[in-house]
Amino acid sequence: METQSTFDAFVAILDDVAGLDPASVRADDAFGDDLDVDSLTMVEVLMSVEDRFGVTVSEDTVRSLHTVGDMVAHLEKAVLPS
Protein backbone atom coordinates (compact mmCIF):
# COMPACT_ATOMS: atom_id res chain seq x y z
CA MET A 1 0.00 0.00 0.00
CA GLU A 2 1.36 3.42 -0.91
CA THR A 3 1.99 5.95 1.85
CA GLN A 4 -0.70 8.33 0.53
CA SER A 5 -3.22 5.48 0.39
CA THR A 6 -2.33 4.47 3.93
CA PHE A 7 -2.59 8.08 5.08
CA ASP A 8 -5.99 8.51 3.41
CA ALA A 9 -7.30 5.24 4.87
CA PHE A 10 -6.10 6.17 8.36
CA VAL A 11 -7.54 9.68 8.12
CA ALA A 12 -10.86 8.12 7.06
CA ILE A 13 -10.76 6.10 10.30
CA LEU A 14 -10.13 9.29 12.29
CA ASP A 15 -13.11 10.86 10.52
CA ASP A 16 -15.39 7.88 11.25
CA VAL A 17 -14.33 7.39 14.86
CA ALA A 18 -13.41 10.87 16.08
CA GLY A 19 -15.35 13.04 13.65
CA LEU A 20 -12.24 14.83 12.41
CA ASP A 21 -12.39 16.69 9.11
CA PRO A 22 -10.07 14.74 6.78
CA ALA A 23 -8.99 17.94 5.01
CA SER A 24 -7.65 19.37 8.26
CA VAL A 25 -5.55 16.36 9.34
CA ARG A 26 -1.81 16.57 8.63
CA ALA A 27 0.91 13.98 9.08
CA ASP A 28 2.61 16.00 11.83
CA ASP A 29 -0.57 16.39 13.91
CA ALA A 30 -0.21 14.90 17.39
CA PHE A 31 -3.15 12.77 18.49
CA GLY A 32 -3.62 14.46 21.86
CA ASP A 33 -2.30 17.98 21.44
CA ASP A 34 -3.48 18.77 17.91
CA LEU A 35 -6.41 16.44 17.29
CA ASP A 36 -7.83 16.09 20.83
CA VAL A 37 -8.00 12.30 20.50
CA ASP A 38 -8.30 10.99 24.06
CA SER A 39 -7.31 7.50 25.21
CA LEU A 40 -10.81 6.04 24.87
CA THR A 41 -11.17 7.35 21.34
CA MET A 42 -7.69 6.05 20.52
CA VAL A 43 -8.81 2.55 21.55
CA GLU A 44 -11.70 2.85 19.09
CA VAL A 45 -9.30 4.10 16.41
CA LEU A 46 -7.03 1.11 17.02
CA MET A 47 -9.93 -1.33 16.75
CA SER A 48 -10.82 0.23 13.39
CA VAL A 49 -7.16 0.06 12.32
CA GLU A 50 -7.14 -3.65 13.12
CA ASP A 51 -10.29 -4.19 11.05
CA ARG A 52 -9.14 -2.08 8.09
CA PHE A 53 -5.48 -3.06 7.91
CA GLY A 54 -5.56 -6.52 9.49
CA VAL A 55 -2.77 -5.68 11.94
CA THR A 56 -2.65 -5.46 15.70
CA VAL A 57 -0.98 -2.44 17.29
CA SER A 58 0.31 -3.33 20.76
CA GLU A 59 -0.01 -1.01 23.76
CA ASP A 60 3.75 -0.58 23.85
CA THR A 61 3.79 0.43 20.20
CA VAL A 62 0.90 2.86 20.63
CA ARG A 63 2.86 4.73 23.30
CA SER A 64 5.56 5.48 20.72
CA LEU A 65 3.14 6.67 18.02
CA HIS A 66 2.53 10.33 18.77
CA THR A 67 1.50 11.71 15.38
CA VAL A 68 -0.58 10.71 12.40
CA GLY A 69 2.66 10.29 10.44
CA ASP A 70 4.03 7.95 13.10
CA MET A 71 0.94 5.75 12.77
CA VAL A 72 1.05 5.79 8.96
CA ALA A 73 4.74 4.80 8.99
CA HIS A 74 4.00 1.99 11.46
CA LEU A 75 1.13 0.72 9.34
CA GLU A 76 3.30 0.81 6.21
CA LYS A 77 5.89 -1.39 7.96
CA ALA A 78 3.28 -3.72 9.43
CA VAL A 79 1.34 -4.20 6.20
CA LEU A 80 4.40 -4.42 3.94
CA PRO A 81 7.23 -5.77 6.09
CA SER A 82 10.65 -5.53 4.48
Beta strands, then each sheet from edge to edge (+ up, - down):
end
